[in-house]
Amino acid sequence: MMIPQPVQKDYNRWHLFLEQEVQFSLSDSEKHTKEHCARVLLFALLIAEKMKLPRKEREALCAAAVFHDSRRQDDWLDMGHGQRAADYYRDYCRTHSLPFDERVYLVMAFHDRDDVLGEAALAEQEDGVLLYRIFKDADALDRFRLGPDGLDVRYLRTDTARSLYPDIKQCWERKND
């Protein structure tokens, strides 16, 4: 898969941020690692590029990707890890130079909840529901790490994510051959 130059540039910058700045509570995780967050970052950027989203929305997706699983307490059903990650993001922004974005906070806070709740929480935010759907799809596109049947494409929320699915599946299969 060819990665467009703007995607590569943003990915490199945010991946470095992830590695240097974001601390994970569950350091021995097998499923929700910095590598997982890096893939979610890449997938979010690829979707955003295909949808021609403005920089502000791309940056919001990047911030959500690098922080979203940082406060997991276990690798399974850890309801509430999204809220903990959102709080960590907010606190990080208060003490560092990363600008706080309410949409990032809400996307993370609701990414482990039902879509009805997440979309309702983001309905009043500019492009909030769109960002929520893109982020959830980017996170879902990395479900191949859970096994060959880890992702059911019917649950993807955007046509753009569905269009990326075959290439991402092929890359994952090549990696595991």
N, C-alpha and C positions, 0 to 999 in steps of 0.2 A: 504494500500500500504506500503510495506516495503521500508524504505529509507536506502540505503547502508551507512555504517559507514563513508567512505570518503566524501560522499555528506553531511551527517549530520554535520560533523566537519567543513567543509567549510561554510555550511549554518549558523551554529551558530556564526562563526567568523564574517561573512559579515552582518548577521542580527543585531548583536550588533553594528557594524559600522554604519549601516543604522539608527538605533535608536539613537545613540549618536552623530553622526557627520553630517548627511545629513539633511539640513533644506529645508522645502517645502514652496514655495510661496503661494500656495492655501491651506491654513490650514483648511478650512472648506469643502474641497472636499468630495464628497460622493463616487466617483468612482475611483479616482487616488490618493490613500492613501499610506501610508507606508506599510499597510497590502497588498495592491496590489503589490507593489514593492517586498515585501518579498516572495509572491507567484511566481512572475516572477523569482526571484532569485532561488527558489527551482526548478522550472521547467527547467530553464537553466542548473542548476547543474545535474538534472536527465538526460537531453538530453546529456550533455557532458560526463557523466559517461557511459551511454550506448554506446556512440560513441568512448569511450576511448581517449578523448582529453588530450593532455599534460597540465600540471599545468599552463603554461603561457596563454593558450587559456581559461582555466577555470577561471582564475583570471580576464581576460578581460571581460568575460561574467558576472561575479559577479559585477564588477565595473559598467558596463552598467546597470545592473538590479537595483542597489540601487540608481542611480542618474537619470534614464531616464525620470521620470515624475515629478521631483522635481521643475521644473520651469513652470508648467502649470499655465495659468491664468483663465481657466475655464474648466469644465468637458466635454465639447462637442468638436466640431471641433476647435482645438486650433493649427492651422498650425503654426509652428515655435517654439513650445515648446521643440522640440527635439534639435534644435540649441541652445536655451537658456540653456537647461540642459547640453549640451556639453560644452558650455562656462563656466558654473558653475563648472563642473568637472575639466576643465583645470585650472581655477583660484584656485580651492581647491588644486589641485596637486602642484601648484606653492608655496603655503603657508603652506603646510603640508607635511607629509612624505609619502604620497601615490604616487607611481611612475606613471608618465603620460604615457599613451599608445595611440598612434594616432588612432589605430583601435577602441578603446573604444569611443574616441571622434567622429569618423565618424559614427559608429553604432548608437550612440545617435542622432547625428545631422540629420541623415536621417531616423530614425525609424518612423517618422510621414510623410514620403514622399512615393511616388510610388517606388516599388521595382526596376524598371529599373534605376531610379536615384541613389538609395542606392547602388545597386550592382555595378554600374559604378564607384561610388565614392570609393568603397572599392576594386575594381578589382586589383589595384597595391599593395595592402597590403597583407602580408603573411597571408593566411587563412582568409582574410578579408570577402570575399563573404560568406564563410561557417559560420563565426561568425555572420554576419548580418542575415543570414537565421535562424540560431539557436535562436538568440535573438528575432527576429520577431515572431517565433513560440512560444517561451516561453511566450512572451507578449500575444499572441493570445490565448494560452491555459487558460488564466485567464478570458476570455470573458464570462465564465459562470456567473460571478458576475453581468452581464448585463441581465440575464434571461436565461431560459432553452434553448432558441434557439440563444443565443448570439454568439456561435461559429459554423461556417460552416467548418467542417473538410477538405473540398475540398480546402480551402485556405491555409492549412498548407504546408510548403515548404519542410519539411524533412520527410522521412519515419519514423525516430525515434520519432518525435513528434506525428505522426499519430499512432504509436504503443502505446504511453502513453495515448492517448486520452480516451480510455475506462476506464482506472483506475482513471484518473483525474475526468472524468464525474461521475463515481460511488462515489468517495469521496465527490464531491460537492453535489450530490443528498442526500447522507447520512447526510451531515452537515445540509441540509435544510429540512430534514424530521421532 
